[in-house]
Every structure is written in structure tokens, then in C-alpha cells.
Amino acid sequence: MKRALAGWDGWMRYVVALACLAPIVAPSGPARTAIVDPLIALGLAVFTVLVLTRRQTLRLPFLPAVFVISVSSLIAAINAKQPGMSALTMFQDAYLYAFLVMLANVMLTRDTARLRIAWTWVAIAIAIFGFVTLFAERHVTPFDIIRPKGPRAYASFYDPNMFASYLVMSLFMVLSLGGIIGRRLRWSALLILGAALLATKSNGGMLSWVVGFGVWAAVRAWTRRVSPLALAGGGLMAITTVLAAVWMISGFGWGASELETLTANSFLGRAEHSSETRFKIWQRLENSYLTAPLGIGPGNSSWQTLTVADAERPKGSMQSKEAHNDYLAYAIERGPLALLALLVLIGQGFGKVRTWWRRRVREGDVADSDGALAASLMGALAAASVHALTIEVLHFRHFWMLMAIICALDGTASRRAEPAPAGKEPARPSPGRVAVAGT
């Protein structure tokens, strides 16, 4: 515990403050700025001055992929119907990348446990706030949480889907604290956050949690050195149980009526309608792409002109909706090279966690909390990758805070792996300094 909570200095306090304010995005300011953005801007200014005055070399994570995305975006902006929106979108991209670079560098010499603990407590408070507003302002009952229609919790976010993205990531932050905080507190936090996730009625959020939890379980078993045979056996038992349940329902009709009632009277009943809406948006974007194969311009998905038959918004609006899919948005707005670079960037995130864990194992200084952290980061990244199929998570500050934690761990492992100059001992990083070279 003492080792995990070391490094409580000015920058660490700043990062914890960011974690506390990041989920408060509504009400928003101009260009959807939030209350945390002035603090981020102040940190970026101080960070830039320190880097320039101390002549330190920055670590720039994902630089090749970001370069390709930037060039593709500039080319696609030529076709933009709304050049101002493309310029704003690219500015937001640069701002979020600068945010990532700053966090990854300042956390390079600091343990992230304090950040994850603060994240957990704030997530619990936001979840409770979501329940209070839902029950008090919307006058719902606890049973209404699982109904397919009706009010949805969104707490301090723009909409329930964004809230669900934050809750899923927060669930993995709780899981990452194994060996750092008590089991009772972890289970209580998981229960509160899980209930809040149900209250969002977000199909994409639930699906991303299921997939991410599966990845977490597999990686956690790997970090605990569970034999591949036992892991395969457990997976086969789970698959067999699911197949047996499907066979009993479809073959004998056991529980069919109960399952139909549950599906119709739960948030699962929204899945069909939600899918139809998403497919309509995606089909329209694919048609737009045929006229501009290099991209229609960053941020221009929601500025396409529609026919009356293709109208997606209520009250006769002819303005289209945004893509609701990061991968499709990148392909349509910025071109195929940008999509490929995005996939490489996400793949590098998984690779950085794997590299960090393997180096910890080689060093022989592996605690159980390290395994919990590796599994949770893998699960959170997998969940965000799946959720990006139904919502644009790359716009969310909490996603880039997750990526910063991953990059900081990878950078720490890289520093340890660097050989010391002949006749000298490896230099110990100063807690107050920003480090170092690499991409």
C-alpha cells in the first residue's frame, strides 16, 4: 500500500484534480467545452514552459499513427461542406493529443494508484448523483431502471451513452485496485456502478462491459499463471452451458415465454429499434463516401443534406446525425488510411500493456496488484474498442486518461529496460521531472 501510494507531489495532485472534474461535462460551454478544460489549458501551459526551459525530450505516444491521421484529415478537409467544422474537429484532435502527451509524461515517474483511487470515489459519487436526479426529477421506481422505455440516467454527462462509457471504464478502474483497497469496498463500488450502468439503458455500454469483462477474466487468469488447459476447460464449460440453455429454449420451449417477457420488458427491447436507427445512419454515410473516397471532412458526418425519405431527426429536420461509430466516422470523414492508423493506435495500446507486464515478470518484482492492473487496462481498452462501434468514444476525455495511464506504464517499463552507460548506475527519475524520449 505504501509503495502504491508513493509520489504525492504537485503534478500528482493536478492529475487527481483532473480525474475529479473530467466527468462533469454538462452544462457545457462553447464548442462543448467543460469545467475541466480551463484546468487542462493551465496544465498544458505550465507543462510547455517546463519542457522548453529544462530542454527535456518529450515522449510522444502513438506519433506515427497520429501523423497519418492528421495528414489524412487535412486532405479530407478539402471535400468538407463545413470547413469550419473540420477545422474545429482537428483542433479538438490536437487538444486531446496534447492532453494525452502531458498526462503520459507527468505520470511517467509516478504511480497511478492515487489517480485510480480518486477516479473510483468520484465515479461512485457521479453514479449516486445519477440515481438522485433520476428518482427525484423523473419520479421513476427502481423497477423502471430495466424497462425498455422511460427516463435514462445521464448524471453530469450529455447523454446516457456517454455516461455508460464512463461507468464501464470506472468499473475496470475498481477492478484495477485489487491488492490496494479492500475487497468489501471493491464489491460495493462494483455494485453501485453496475446498477448505474443498468439505469443508463445503454445497449452499447452493456455489450462493451460484457466483452471487456471477458477479456479481463482471461488476462487475469494469465497473470495468475492459470494453466492454459484449465482456462480452456473453463471456457468450454461456459460455452456448453450457454448452448445447452439455447437448446432447451428452442428445442423444448422451456422458459421461452419468460425469456420473451424479460426481453420485451427490459432495456434489451430497445436493441432492435436502436440497431435500425444506427444502420440507417451508416447506410447514408456509406452513400456519401462514394462521392468522396478520401473523406468528406472531419466532423462533417452530421452536416450532410438529406431527402425527406432519409430524414433522421424529428420535426422535419433535414440535417443528418453524427456517425455513432468511431471506425466508420474515421473511414468516411478522414479516409481509409486514417481508419487503418486508428486501428494501429488501438492495437499499440494493447501491446503497451502486454509489454509492461512481460517486463515486470522478467524483473521478478510482480505484485498481485500488478496483475489486477494489467487485466483491468486490457479489459477497459477492449470495452472502449467495442463501444466505439455504437458511440464516438474518441471524443471523451476519460478515454484519453485511460490511454495516458497505459502510456505512462509503458514508458516506465522502457526506462527500466534502458541499459546504463558503462561505469555508471542507472539514473533514478526525479519525482518532479518530466521524462523522456520515445514514441
C-alpha angles and dihedrals in degrees: 000000000000091000092048095052098046123123103050099168137133097286092047090053089050093052091048089051089053090052090052095050101035096084092054100087100139131106089039133202132218113327088008094294115168137211090265095058098081088053091049091049091050091050092049090052093050091043092051093050092049093049093049097044095045093041092227123169113240126228105228110195119210091001098155092049092045090049092053091047091050095050092046090049092052091050093047091049088071088072095045118129087200107039090176091059090049091051091049092048093050090048089053089050091053091046093052092046091051087050090053093048093050094049094043092052100043092047092047093094097032134078113246096215094100091051092050093047091050090046090053096050093046091048090053090050092048091048092051090047088052091054093047093052092044095051098036102040100030097035095223128158125231090255090057089068092079098039116114093233136035137063118346127205116248102154109184096349134096094249142352094264093058089047089051091052091054093046093051091051090046091053089059091047087058091049090050090063095070107137091018104068128026123278093238092056091047093052092047091051092048091051094050095045092044092053090049090051089055089050091059090062087213112160092189091050093051093047092049090050092051093049093043092048090053090053090046092053093049094047092043089055089049093051089049089053095242107175116258089235092057091045092051090047092053091048092050091050091052092048091047091051092051093046091048090052091049091048092050092049097044098034103039102016091234109163093355095128092045091050091049091050092048092049094047093047100043136068086268086076088069093059096084095050092042091051092051091053093048093048090050091054093046094048091052091050092050089055090051090051091061089069095047112029091173091058138284092244133280112288093009099112091095094047100066118122113240135199121238090256092053097046111142102179129068126252095040098292113164093201115109126230127248119270098260086208125083095204095049091043091054093046095047100036101035106019136250095295090058090051091050091049090050091053090049090050092053091045090052089054091059090044093054092055091048092048092049092051094048091051091049089053092049090050090055093224100111121147125191088249089061091058091048090051094049093048093046095049090049091048094047092049091047090049092049090048091054094043088054086072091070105024136027101253093169088079092061122098092209089060091056091047087057090050090048091056089051093048092047092054091048091049092051090051091049092053091052091050094053111104116239119241115265112280094011134097119234111274115248112231114245113238091228099050133089114231146230166296128309143077 
